[in-house]
């Protein structure tokens, strides 16, 4: 199994592990490390590392890592995606097309989202 991280802007820019518990709590509330249990995710910070290297390095000449995550959290707080979907009658447990989801989001944000669907099989 080989994996790689695609760096959009600066492959030499490194992620700095976040030690501030207040910031960790705030980030975890908005962007939880969904691929691992909470304690491991908070320690490894692999999701935030990926997001910063993929997107944050593109604005590193203007915003440092701390400011990047602060702005990201403010943006997340300003757009409640789950509320938008509920308002547009898109609720968990039902099937929708990517177009239906995109139209619902665009009707509120005025931006073209790019949702990706992933199927996770479950064994009984």
N, C-alpha and C positions, 0 to 999 in steps of 0.2 A: 504494500500500500504506500503510494507516494502522494504527498500533498505539498502544495506550495501556496504562498500568499502572493497575490498579484498586487503590486504596489503601483498606484496610479501616477504618483508624482515624484517622490523622492525615496528610492530604495535604500538610501544610506541613513535616512532619518529613523532613529530608534524610538520605540515606545518606552516611557519611563513608568515603572510600576508605581501605582498610586498607593500611598501609605496612610493618608489622611482618612480616618474612619468616617468622618462626616461626609466627605465627598464619596467614599465607597458606598455608604448607605443611600445617598441620593442617586448615584448612578445605578445601583442595583435595583432600586425601586422603579426606574424608568427603562433600563436595559439589562435585565437579568441575564446571567450566564446560563442559558437554557440547555447547554450540552453537558452540564455537570451539576453535581449537587452544590448548593450555595457556598459552603465552606471552601470547597476546592476551586470553584469559580472565582471567589473573591481573592484567593491566593494566586492562582495562575493568571487571571485576568486576560485569558486568551481571546475572548470576544472583543473586548475593548482594545486590545493590542491590534487585532485585525482591523477594526473600524478606523482606528487612528492611522495605521499605516496605509490603508486603502484610501481613506478620504481626508483625514486630518493633515497628512503631509502635503496635500494640495494647497493648503492655506498657511503652511508653516512659516512662510516669510512675513505673514501679517499677524497670525495668532499662534501663540505657543500651545502646547498640548493642554494645559490647564484651561486656557480660554476656549479652545476648541470644544472641550467637553462641557464647559459652562454654557456656551452658546447652544450646543446640541441639546442639553437638558431644557433650556428655555424654549427652544423650538418644539421639543417633545411635549412640554407642558401647554404650549399654545394651540396644539392640534391634537385633540383627543380622537384618535382614529377609531377606536372601538365605539365611541359615542356617535361619530359620523355614520358608521356602518349600521348601528342600531336604528338611528333616525331614518335611514334609507331602507329600513326593513331587511337588512342583511344580518342574520343572526346565526350563532353557532348551531351546528346540528343539521343544517340544510346545505344543499349544493347550489353553488352559484358559478357563473362563468367569470373569467378574468375581466371581460368587458363590463359585466354588471358591477363588479367591485370597482373597477377603474372609473366608471361613470359616476358612481356614488361618491367616491373621493373627490373627483374633479368638480362635481357640482358644488362642493363646499370650499375647496382650496383653490379652485381655478387653475390648478396645475395638473399636468398629465402624469399620473403615477405609473409605476412600472412593477405591479405586483407579480410575484413568482409563486407558483403553487408547488407544493411538495407532497408527495404521497408517502405516508409512513405506514407500512403494513403491520398488522398486528396478528400474532398467532394466538389461537385460543387454547 
